[in-house]
Each structure stands twice: as C-alpha cells, then as structure tokens.
Amino acid sequence: MAEAILSVRNLRKSYGALTVTDGVSLDLCAGEIHALIGPNGAGKTTLIHQIAGTVKQDGGTIAFLGRDIGGLGVAERARLGLGRSFQISSLAPEFSALRNVMLAVQSQQGSSFHAFRPVMRDPSLTEPALNMLERVGLAGRAHVTAAELSHGERRRLEIAIALALCPRAFLFDEPMAGMGPEGSKSLTGFLNDLRQEAPILLVEHDMDAVFALADRVSVLVYGRVIASGSVSEIRNNAEVRRAYFGEHI
Amino acid sequence: MKRMRAETPINFLLAGLLLLVPLAALALEEPFYITLATRMAILALAAVGLNLALGLGGLVSFGHAAFFGIGGYTAGILSTHASNAQPLMTWPIEIGGSDNMLVIWPVAVVLSGLVALVTGAISLRTSGVYFIMITLAFAQMIYYFATSWPAYGGEDGLSLGLRNAFPGINTALPLNFFLICYALLIAALYLFARIRDSRFGTALQAARQNQVRLAAVGISPFPIRLAAFVLSAMMTGLAGSLFADLNRFVSPSMLSWQMSGELIVLVILGGTGRLFGPVAGAMLFVLFEFILGGFTERWQLFLGLILLGVVLFARGGLLGLLAGKVRHG
C-alpha cells in the first residue's frame, strides 16, 4: 500500500457522557477515495471537523504529510493543504461565486495583506478562479452572489473553492447532499477523476456513489470503525449488514 | 468591474454638495455655514474610519470615541506646549510641543493606532455583545483618565489659543481649514475604496460574512480584523485632531460613550459599509442638529425617531434607499 498522506490514529472525542469518536484510526493514501459511511449520528461529520481543526480532539493523533497537525488551527491546516467542503454549504453569501473562489486563490498565493490593488482587475486571481468554476460547471454563474445560487450550485461552488486551494488531500462532507440524481451522477464522474490530483476522504450517504467511487470504505457506528475494506468486503461483511444496511441488501 | 456602481453618481453628488456649502456660504457672507460644513467633513472622516471596522469588518466598536479623543488631545496637548514653550517631556530625550498640523497628524494617527493595537488585540478575542462591551470599557477607561488629568484641564477640557498651522496656508480662515478637512476626507474615502476592493478588503468582508469559510481557505480572521481595527482607529484619530482644531477646544466629551454612539449612528444613518455612507450620515446628522436644534433642545429625540425609521425600513441607510443593494464583484 502507498504511504498514507493523512493518517488518523486512535482519535477520541466525547461531549460529556456521549462518545462521538471512539478510538478511530484511518488512513488516506495517494490516489484513493476513502469513503466514510455510517448511520446518522455515527460521528462522521465530527470526525471531519476534528481532521479539519474546527473541533479539538480529546486524544489521539492526526498526521498529515508526515506532520502532526493535531494542535494546529483551521487556517494553518488549510494552508498545509487540507481542502474541505462543508456538509451544509458555508460560503460568503454577499460575494459572487467568482469572488468566493478568488478568496481561496489569494490564500493559496500567500499574503492577504495587500490593501491597494483591486482584486477584480487582477488576472492572477480572476483567471484561476474562473478556471475552477469552469471545472465544476459554474462559469456561467460566476457573477451571481452565493446567496442567489441554487442549492446544487452552492454544493459545486464549495468544491470549486476546495480545488482552488490546490490541496494535498480533500475532505468532502456529503458533497452530493440534496443534489438530485442528475447532479449526483455528474459529480460522481468528476470525483472519479479528481482522485488523481489529491486523495479524497468522502463522507457520503449516496450508496450508489460510494460503491462506484470508493477504493476503500470505512463504516462508522457510534463513533467506532466497525469495518474497513474494499467495496465488496464491506458489502459482504455480516456486522456491517446488521448494523447499517439492515434488510436492504 | 466595468459596470459603474449604481451609487457612483450619488457619491459625486454628495461630494459636490459638501464642497458647495462653504462656497455658497462665502458668497452669502454667512461664515457660520462654513463651520457647519467643516463639522460635517470631520465627522464624516471619523465615520469613514469606523466604517472600515463596522461596515467592512462587521466589528461593532462602541469605543471609537477613544481614538477620536486621542486625536483631539494630541492636537490640544502639542499645541499647548508649543504656545507655552515648555517641553512635553525632558527624559530620556527632550520633546517639545508643536503647532504644525504636519507634525500633529502623524502623532495623532500613530498614537490612535497603537492604542487600537493593544485594545483590539484583547477585544477581538471576543465577539458580538462582548466585543461591543469591551470596546466601550476601554473607551470609558480613557475617558475617566482624561477627566482626572488636571495638567490638561481635567473635566473642563483644554482650550487651544490659536488653530494649529499648516505650512503655506492660513488655517485661521474658515474656508482654508474646511478645504484641508475636505481634502483629508476625500483621501480617506479613496483609501477606503481601495481597501474595500483589495485582497485585504476581500478577506475582511469574508470575515464578516462567514469566518468559518475564511479559516477553511487558510486565512486566519484574527490578524485581518486586528489590522482593520487599527487602520480604522487611525482615521478616526486623525479626524479627532481636526475636530479639536475646528473648535479650538478639546474636552473629555470627545472621549465619551455618547460620541462613540454618534459615530455609529452616522454610519448606520448613511449606510453601513457603503463608501459614502459616513458622508451622507454626517451631512444628515449635522443638518438635523442644526435645523431641529433650532426648534428644540430635544432634537435628539427626533433623530432617534429617524434612526428608528432607518433601522426598521431602510436597512441600507440613506444610500441604500437611493442606490439599492450593494453589489460586490
């Protein structure tokens, strides 16, 4: 197996008596899509929050590119190359789609303390941003404010922002949520190619997408990884079927 | 963007109107109106500063009077020492006073900025109501310090014998002094516009809209906000030194929480975050003060009603009413 880019070991998090992350270990290797599935309330999003730095873990380690990032802030982790999308779209609502992506481009280029040059007339910002919008099919909506975009468009804008960071790993939290079959299908194709740029840790409820995309699947139940393996191993795992899929498979 | 902003013609109109008032006053031989216009320009400048923090950054500072007052006391104290020829300090180096605006302004700006750096670094660890309260608390500390500082007048304030000088311009002439204030206001507006459209301004506005998003793209909100707070204080401090020169008097009232409140009112009245919002706000405010103040001492009651109307029915302030919603690129 290739060397892990992101490596989580024995991660623990509780809120009072409620343990939401219970000794989770997982790896994300170059070129792969690692899907994280589990019933609602299993602690998938909390796990993503801890990796991204929005929530502080109680114990365990998070290593990224061979470096312990468990003590770093959100912005520092993003600068190191963790590109994330949010379960519920988190954008600058008054900015156009383009300027939302430009924010990521300017961060990627370094300092945000230039206070004199107008960003909208700076092709080193607008061109890469427009490129990213084109990749997710939003180029035609570049000048629409994020607040005025449709739900599906906002989901795609989230991805475009993550792309603009040129990350070394993607954390996608339910990118397909609420997208409809057409949107899910095109996004599935898109993610399928994207893994070549950087590996993806994918939290997703859309099982068709997960089974089509994932190189590896980890199943999270009550904050614990109960199984981890290839798609076929997970499909045939008795414990997973009992805990998660119920009678559906 | 290629397309002109809807508010651009209105901005030019406001700038022209403010310039026209003193010229008309001169023609009509009513010098008092020049003072009124100067007051508008200075308050507008102070509010442009606040607008940077409040409008762009969403930082509701209820303590900007601190910087306004620091600017005012800088002008007052330096000019007092210049006129009585006593040094301001003798150790470790001897520093004397000055009645030159070109010396007073940078001192006022730097002092305001330094105080903002310290108070901002502490205040910005909080947000929302706590931020409002902590900025108020810092301003009140400086207010009480000034009231209990007998060397510079304490509660009674400090009179400036003569208006401070500007090389080559006779500042005693009201029109000249107005033009100085007006030029500084235009410069501050230009700076505000450049900042708003820059990378820094983009990050600052993003911090207001969604700081989780800003951090997720790798930009820490704290240093961005702190820099904005300091810049904002510097502009307000500069306005304060002009205000002391306008009145030839500085007192703790410049540092009071009412003053902080007035600055917020100016920004909201004109349109929060709009380039010319503070200008519109200051013009309206001084006009109300003058017209309504002519009828009744309780003119602020009517101002309160107008403010209530703006907050309830015209969130974008006067400029929002005239030019519609803000369009970002």
Contacts between the chains, C-beta under 8 A, distances in Angstrom:
chain1	res1	chain2	res2	distance
A	52	B	216	7.1
A	54	B	212	7.0
A	73	B	215	7.2
A	73	B	220	6.7
A	74	B	212	7.8
A	74	B	215	4.0
A	74	B	216	6.3
A	75	B	214	7.8
A	75	B	215	4.5
A	75	B	216	8.0
A	75	B	218	5.2
A	75	B	219	5.9
A	75	B	220	4.2
A	75	B	221	8.0
A	76	B	218	7.7
A	76	B	220	7.7
A	78	B	215	6.9
A	78	B	216	5.7
A	78	B	217	6.0
A	78	B	218	3.6
A	79	B	218	4.0
A	84	B	216	5.9
A	86	B	212	7.9
A	86	B	216	7.6
A	90	B	210	6.0
A	90	B	212	5.5
A	90	B	213	5.0
A	90	B	216	7.1
A	91	B	210	6.6
A	91	B	213	6.0
A	92	B	205	7.3
A	92	B	206	4.7
A	92	B	209	4.2
A	92	B	210	5.3
A	92	B	213	5.8
A	92	B	214	7.8
A	93	B	209	5.9
A	93	B	210	7.2
A	94	B	205	7.3
A	94	B	209	5.6
A	94	B	326	7.1
A	94	B	328	5.5
A	95	B	202	7.8
A	95	B	205	7.4
A	95	B	206	7.0
A	95	B	209	7.1
A	95	B	328	5.2
A	96	B	328	6.2
A	96	B	329	6.2
A	98	B	329	7.4
A	99	B	202	6.7
A	99	B	328	6.2
A	99	B	329	5.7
A	100	B	213	8.0
A	102	B	202	6.9
A	103	B	202	5.9
A	103	B	203	7.0
A	103	B	206	5.5
A	103	B	213	7.8
A	103	B	214	7.3
A	103	B	217	5.6
A	103	B	219	7.5
A	104	B	217	4.3
A	104	B	218	7.8
A	106	B	199	4.8
A	106	B	202	6.7
A	106	B	203	7.4
A	106	B	219	8.0
A	107	B	217	4.6
A	107	B	218	4.3
A	107	B	219	4.9
A	108	B	218	7.3
A	111	B	199	7.7
A	112	B	199	5.1
A	112	B	200	5.9
A	112	B	202	7.6
A	112	B	203	4.3
A	112	B	219	5.3
A	112	B	224	6.5
A	113	B	199	7.5
A	113	B	200	5.6
A	113	B	227	6.9
A	114	B	198	5.7
A	114	B	199	4.5
A	114	B	200	6.1
A	115	B	194	6.9
A	115	B	195	5.0
A	115	B	198	4.8
A	115	B	199	7.6
A	115	B	200	4.1
A	115	B	201	7.0
A	116	B	194	5.2
A	116	B	195	7.8
A	116	B	198	5.7
A	117	B	198	5.9
A	117	B	199	7.3
A	118	B	194	7.3
A	118	B	197	4.1
A	118	B	198	6.6
A	119	B	197	6.2
A	119	B	198	6.3
A	119	B	199	5.7
A	119	B	201	8.0
A	119	B	202	5.5
A	119	B	329	7.3
A	120	B	1	5.7
A	120	B	197	6.6
A	120	B	329	4.0
A	125	B	199	7.8
A	143	B	329	7.8
A	145	B	328	7.0
A	161	B	217	6.5
A	164	B	217	7.9
A	165	B	217	6.3
A	165	B	218	6.6
